[in-house]
Amino acid sequence: MDGATFSKRISVLDRSIRELEVDASEEKESKIEDMFRICDRLVECGQQSPRLVRQYNELKNRYKYMPRPYKELDDEISACKIHIEAMGRKGTIDEVAKSVQEVIAVSDYINYAVNDAILPIDNVMERLEEGEQYGMLINEQLGITRQRKLWRAGIIRSILLILFILVAVLMVVRLSF
């Protein structure tokens, strides 16, 4: 990838970000961060087209704000593993049992936090679906109302045209006789 152009690097970054959205792993994240560092250096050189720089900035923002809900949980799990290792080095069974209980407590907290987060997300999704259905229904009703108003306006316009023609004919008949 050393001889790749900036546009190829952007397409590889885009593909890598899509893969990361589907299946997140530390290896993929570090690979993407390395690619971003290389691209940052290329952008700093100032020889890239504005279109490619804009596309690169969009990718960077998409990556920056990409939801990674389990990253914090992974950090907690890593901290628990480190804690277990530290407690295991002390050598006593009681301390190891206590650290296992602490890990179980943290694990229960993590499960509770994940389950607690799933419920509001499901509720939000249901509300969004209901709002979308309501919006479609309103648009349909507005379309019907608009068609009725246009139809009424057409009838009124036709009636006024007929009245003006009759008035004009009567004026011509009156002026001629």
N, C-alpha and C positions, 0 to 999 in steps of 0.2 A: 504494500500500500504506500511505499515511500514515493513512488513516481506518480501517484494518482493526482488527478486535477481536483481543484476545490469543489467543482460541481459533483464529481464522483464521491468525494468525501461527504458531501451533504446528503446524497442519496443513500450512502451506506449508513450515515447517522440516522436518517429517517427510518430506514428499515430496522436498525438496531433498537431504536426507541419503540417502534411498534412491537418488536419481539419482547422487549422489556415490559411493555404494558400487558402482554399476554402471560409471560412467565418471568417473573423477577428473580434475579440471583445476583450475588455480590460480584461474580466474575463479569457478568454482563454490564453491571453498573460501573465497575472500574474500567472496563474496555471503553464504554461510552465516555466516561470522564477523560480518559486519555485522548480520545478522538476530539473532544471539545477543546482540550488544551492545545492540540496541534492546530485545529481550525482557528482558535483565538490568535495564535501566532501568525497564521496566514492573513487573517483580517487586519492585524496590526501593521502588516507590511503595506497595506493600502493599495494593493494592486488587483483587488477583486472587484467584480462589477457590483453596482449597488443592488441589483436584483438578487444576486446570490447572497450578498451580505444580509439583505432583508429576510430572505428565506432562511438563512442560518440563524438569525436572531429569533425568528418565529420558532424554529426547532429548539433553540436554547430555552426560550420561555416555556414551550410545551414540556420540555424535560424538567425544568425547574419547578413547575407547578403540577407535575404529574402526581396523582395521588399514590402514596405508598403507605397504606394503613398498617402493614405488618412490619415496617422497618423499626418502629418503636418497640413492637413486641419482640422482634429479633434482638434488639439491644437489651431488653429486660432479660431475655433467655440467656444471652451471652453473659450478662452480669451475674445471673444465677449460677451458671456453669463455673465462672471464675470463683464465686463465693464457695461453691461446693469443693472445688479443688483446694482452695485455701483452707477450708475447714478440714478437708481430708488429710492434709499435710500435718495437721496438729496431732493426728493419730488416735484420738479417743473415739470410741464408738458412740458415746453420748453426744459428742459435738457433731459427728456426722449425721446422727439421727435428727438432731435439732436443725441442722442445715437443710436436710431433706424436707423436714416439716416446713421450713421457711420457703423452700422452693415450691412445695406443694401449695402453700398459701399464695405465693406470687402467681403460680399457674392458675389457681382458682380465680384470683383477681383478673388475670388476663382473659380467662374464659368469660367471666362476668362482663368485662369491658367490651369484648367482642360481641357477645350476645346483646348487650345493652345498645351497642351501636347499630346492630342489624335491624332492630325494631324501628327506630326512627327513619332509617333509610327506606325500609319497606313502606312506612306510612307516607313518606314524601313521594315515593314513586306512585302510590295509589292516588294521592292528591293531584299529582301532575297528569296522570291518565284521566282522572275525572275532569280536570280543568281543560284538557285537550278535547274531550268529548263535548263538554259544555261550549267551548269555543266554536267547534264545528257546527253544533246545533244553532248557536246564535248567528253565525255567518249564513247558514241556510235560511233562517228566518228573516235576516236582513235582506237577503237576495230576493226572497218572495215579496217582502214589503216594497222593495225598490221596484220590482217588476209591476206590482199593482199601481204604484204611484206613477210610473212611466205610462202605463196603460190609461190611467185616468187623465193624465196630462195630454195624451194623444187625443182622447175623446173630446176633452174641453177645447183643444186647439182646432179640431175638425168642426165642432159646433160653432166656434167663433168665426171660422173661415166661411162657413155656410151663411151665418148671419151677415157678415160683411158683404158677401156676394149678393145676398137678397137686398140689402140696403142700397148697394151700388146699382143693382138692376132697377129698383124702385126709383132711385134718383134719376137714372137715365130715362126711364119711362116718363117720369113727371116733367123733366126738362124738354123732352121731345114733344110732348103734347101740351 
